[in-house]
Each structure stands twice: as structure tokens, then as C-alpha cells.
């Protein structure tokens, strides 16, 4: 028997979340029962998808749902050994018991920081990998455009395309991120869509057109990309953030799909279980060799999870937002 | 040596074409030279694509470009025999000489009218067949929506879907056409998009959603279809007529592609040469058994070609517009 802390949502935010919407709750935690494991949290993942859940699925007075990495500290379940590192979906819990469902044993590479299993080697990474290579059917050396290319998924997609010998253009929302794309991630061209005219900048950056557009934005971004797409181009639709807050911009250039014989297709991370093994092998190698770069913002201390979440929504992170327990 | 008539464009229309924009020109026609054939026109195809060409590619003082069916009356080309029926792209010419390029020998089925080789067994038919079965990857028994389902392509697509055991909804612009879709073409549901609220009518007509949308319209039609699409639905994009005249309606529902894992893909008639043989066999059988119905408006007399063209643009046709030479 011990005690453990959880972060609860105690009030639905009216607009931007504030610290008072959350509470750190400490409660007794029994030892693992028959068939159970007890997991000590190590790293918490803080993600954009959490925002809509605060006013919808997330229950009040329960631990915030989310992904994390922990260590098995007690095991009465034959599938787990004490000391093993696991990836779980138990959210903002410092320590918890589980029957093992949804808990996956990791064999983390000793030469990589554990945190990469929360992004480049996690759901973010497989989303970029599967979306680009399978949905986008990327061929080596093609012309690629990635929107929000400095984001968690976009940055991985753009760098995989570079590894595949492609010419890669990325869009992003600040000059700092643009610099990161060009100088760290090694993209061929980058556009700050807040300060530049996206359509003309994209035309200028894509003299040989676009074969694959990795779509995260929708609206005006999609119209600008459609105007540059090559014959039999593919648009892999990962997200359309411009449409999520209601002010949906209409897309006007879709008729180019016809004579261009273009394909546009949606996907989510869970579409690619058959690619998981190859993805793990490829991505581990690319991270170890430094061919995939990433950014992380890590807050130290379990109690800082609400601050991390609010900071994410305020854009105070560079790259993946994490909390070290 | 004989003489033959042609229909020339003599003036670019300012708005709707008028008879004075055209002229019937009679000129001497030499016998077929070495390597040539002489073809007597039988049927002329009159098509919507001709409208934009009147103010663009179509040359003044030359025969209007277009498709037709004729009979070989002289042959000095070993690939053709006198008496053969051919399909050609020589346009509004009563009789002409050709080196044989772009001229295709037909072996018309004696139980079918020759005119069907200008629509259901021609480019219109293969567009519907390939777009629905290959681009749309239609499976037997699926839920299908066809826009402008009484049109030349749409009517064939909708009836092929019925033959494949699908539940088929069609949209059209008049109550007469709606009646034809339900009573002649055998669709399960039809919507007059001019008099009904398309979005709610489509929701009501598609209780099990839509697996394949055969898209001819774009804009509000596409938004209405997207709101009904099933998981892994396919949108085969044949046309987007709502966008052709400049007043492009923006499409706002595209983000459903993501979680719906939907695919949207453009195509044109020439994408399906590998399906041609199977298409000819299937469609010949369907037409002979009456499983594919069609409508034709046939004007008698070569000199009526301008009237047919103007009539098409004014919507005075039911089904395919043709001229019998």
C-alpha cells in the first residue's frame, strides 16, 4: 500500500484552460492484485487532441486520459516482469494498477532517450511513416510538400521524405520554426504562412510541382497545394486544423483532381499495424544516426502536468510537449 | 471527285451561340489518295465540351471538331475495307478523307442501333464503367450516390450500379428526369436538387450511408455527399460542373475524409484502355437485354448540326444529342 497522485479535470474550461480547471489529487493505492501490475509513471505525453476532450469525453473527477511511459514495479500478471518499461494509455497518473490491457512492453534502445517512444518512435512517428509511405505512396526522389512541417507529425514526415531522396517544402507559422526546418531538419524550402503569401511562395518553391502533399491544415493550404499538384499526385490527409474551430474555409480548387487524376485520402495512426515492425527498425536507425531530428519541451515534475497542458495550447512548446514524473 | 459539306465556326459567340456563328460550307472533295480512306458520315456526336472550345481551341473557318460514326466508301489504306463502319474524330464533316489515324473500325452489333456507339458503347459509357468499377472500386451491393444521374455519364453509372446489386440514389435537376430515373432507370431513390433541400433529402434517401459517390457536380453536392459517406468510402470524381463557370462554391466538409479514411480520386475516359474489351462485352449484353436504358435526341439532316449544338446548350435535349447525316 502506498499513495499516488493524479491530475483531475474538475471544471470544464470556458475558453482557454486555466490552472483552476485542474486539481492534483492524492489517494491511497493498494498493491497489485491477482492478474494486475503496478506501474510507476516516468513520462507523460501532452497532446493537442486533449483540448476538445476537456469539453467533451474527459470525465470530471477522474485522471486526465492520455499516453505515457512507466516502469512495472509490481507484477502479478504473467505477461509482465518487474522492471520492464511499458507504454500505456492511463493518462495523468503518477502510479497506477492495471490488468495489463492497453499496456505494451517496450524494449527501448539504450542509445536513445526514452522520451522518443512518446513521439518519433510512437504514434506521431507511425502516423507520419504510414501516411507518407503507404497512403501517400511516396516514391524516392519525388516532390513533396508538408504543411505545419515543424509540428510533431509534420517534422517526421518531412524528414522521412528527405531520407527518401525527395525535394521537400514545408510550411510553418514562425521564422524560428522556418529556420529549424531549413537548418536542422534539412528541408529544401520553407514558407512562413503567416508572413508570406502562401500561394505564390509555394509556386516559387515548387518549380517541378508537387507529387505528394502531406496535409495537416486544409482550407487555403489545400487550395494552394492543389494549384501546384502534378499529374497523378497524392494528397495524404492527416489533419485539417484550419477547419477544427468552426470557421471552415471553403476549398475551391478541387476540380483539378479530375484532369490531374489525383488521389486524396484520409488516414489515422491505427491504420498501419502491418507497418509497425519495419517502422520501428527504420526509425530507430534514423534516430540513432541523427537523420531524424526532433524537438522536445520537457517539464520536470508530475505536478506540472496542468501547466504543460495549458502551455501546449498557448504554443509555449517547441516540438513535443512532455512531463517527466 | 465529289463535293461535301462542313459546319464551320465563323464567329466566336458572345454568350449563348446563335445560328449566325456557324456556316455550312460546301467544297470539292478529291478521291482518297494513296494510303487514305474516304468516309461518309452517318452520325455526329454533339457534346457539352464543345461549348468552351467555341471561345478557345476551335479554329474559325474549319470544320467543328467532334466525334462521329461513318462508313468507309473508298479505301487505299490496307487497314480499312470499303463498307466498314468506323468511329472518328473528324467532327462536323459530311464526308472526308483521312490517313486513318484516329479512325477506329467498329463491328457494330446488328441488334443495336448504331447510335449507341456514340454514348453507352462509346466514351460516355467507358467513363461511367471505369470510373465506377475501377476508380470507385465498387463492390456488389454497396450504397451508391450518382449526381446528375440523368445525364449521359451519370445515367450509365447509376444503372451499372443497379446491375451490380447496389442501392442507388441519383440527383437531377427536373421532375421529368427524376421520374425517368425512378421509372425507367430503376433507381432506388431520386432527388430533384432544384426543388428539394439536397442535404436533408440525401440524408433521408441514404439510411445506410454512401459507400461510393460518383461525382459530377462538386460544391454543395460534394458537401452533402461527404456528410453521408461511410467508413472507407470512395468518391470517384468525373466532373465538377458547379465549378466550371467561375462561381466556385467552397467545399467545407473535407475533414471527414480523415477519420472516415475516405478516398477521393479523379479520372477521365482515356484512363481505361485495359477495360475496353470487358466493357464492350458487358455493355453490349446489358443494352441488348434492356438492363441499361438510355435517351437520345436525334436531329435528321447534316445541315441541322448548328441547331443541335445550340439546342444542347439550351437544354432542349433528353439524353444524348445526335445528328443523323
Interface residues (C-beta under 8 A of the other chain):
Chain A: X218 X222 X237 X238 X239 X240 X243 X244 X248 X249 X250 X251 X252 X254 X255 X256 X257 X258 X259 X260 X261 X262 X263 X264 X265 X266 X267 X268 X271
Chain B: X218 X222 X237 X238 X239 X240 X243 X244 X248 X249 X250 X251 X252 X254 X255 X256 X257 X258 X259 X260 X261 X262 X263 X264 X265 X266 X267 X268 X271
